Amino acid sequence: MRVSIVGIYVTEQKSAPELNAVLHEYYCFVEGRFGLPKVKEGLNVITLIFQAPKKEIEEMIEKLNVIEGVKAKAHYEFD
């Protein structure tokens, strides 16, 4: 299992239900979640501390990146 920090940028509020559905699929790997709404900028930033096999992390990132107005990227622990 790997520890990673996942950064998610959300520019389309209407995408929130789909985004949350994907995150719910992987809830057992989430160790922490922090959200910051930047209302004036029309942006929401979500940071996850995620502990999972690399395959699971990459799978979740792929699912998130196909959602309109959502961009996600993982930063993995140092080896």
Phi and psi in degrees as a GROMACS rama.xvg file:
@    title "Ramachandran Plot"
@    xaxis  label "Phi"
@    yaxis  label "Psi"
@TYPE xy
-117.559  145.762  ARG-2
-94.7771  133.427  VAL-3
-140.603  159.902  SER-4
-109.125  124.054  ILE-5
-109.339  122.306  VAL-6
-102.123  132.111  GLY-7
-128.511  127.536  ILE-8
-108.864  131.379  TYR-9
-124.195  118.945  VAL-10
-110.196  -7.4882  THR-11
-119.549  104.588  GLU-12
-59.0689  -32.0633  GLN-13
-65.3781  -14.7145  LYS-14
-84.1032  -5.38157  SER-15
-56.3812  -44.8382  ALA-16
-60.7283  -42.2547  PRO-17
-67.2813  -41.5881  GLU-18
-59.1131  -49.2151  LEU-19
-64.935  -31.9306  ASN-20
-64.2189  -41.8973  ALA-21
-65.5599  -46.3705  VAL-22
-60.0638  -36.173  LEU-23
-64.3334  -32.8838  HIS-24
-60.4263  -28.3393  GLU-25
-113.876  18.5506  TYR-26
-57.0585  -30.5763  TYR-27
-69.3996  -13.8453  CYS-28
-99.178  -10.1915  PHE-29
-82.0686  121.302  VAL-30
-98.8961  -21.4658  GLU-31
-163.756  150.24  GLY-32
-142.232  133.857  ARG-33
-133.576  128.735  PHE-34
-120.222  140.023  GLY-35
-131.01  106.923  LEU-36
-80.2035  125.69  PRO-37
-109.705  77.1198  LYS-38
-58.8339  -47.5529  VAL-39
-60.7744  -34.1684  LYS-40
-86.6857  -8.12067  GLU-41
67.9998  35.1046  GLY-42
-137.161  138.872  LEU-43
-117.779  135.971  ASN-44
-116.921  128.363  VAL-45
-121.741  132.893  ILE-46
-119.2  130.631  THR-47
-117.23  140.776  LEU-48
-100.35  120.484  ILE-49
-127.128  130.68  PHE-50
-124.781  111.559  GLN-51
-163.141  165.95  ALA-52
-61.4999  147.38  PRO-53
-54.1526  -36.8103  LYS-54
-58.5697  -43.3483  LYS-55
-66.3132  -40.5295  GLU-56
-63.2583  -48.6798  ILE-57
-62.9824  -38.0578  GLU-58
-62.7746  -44.6302  GLU-59
-64.5937  -43.7525  MET-60
-59.0787  -43.3842  ILE-61
-60.0826  -45.0928  GLU-62
-63.49  -40.159  LYS-63
-67.461  -39.6944  LEU-64
-72.2854  -10.8593  ASN-65
-90.4014  -7.25123  VAL-66
-79.2628  132.42  ILE-67
-59.1248  129.14  GLU-68
78.5357  14.1381  GLY-69
-123.535  131.423  VAL-70
-129.75  131.268  LYS-71
-134.501  148.382  ALA-72
-150.862  145.119  LYS-73
-108.635  143.294  ALA-74
-117.558  119.475  HIS-75
-89.0008  156.099  TYR-76
-57.559  158.362  GLU-77
-74.6924  140.32  PHE-78
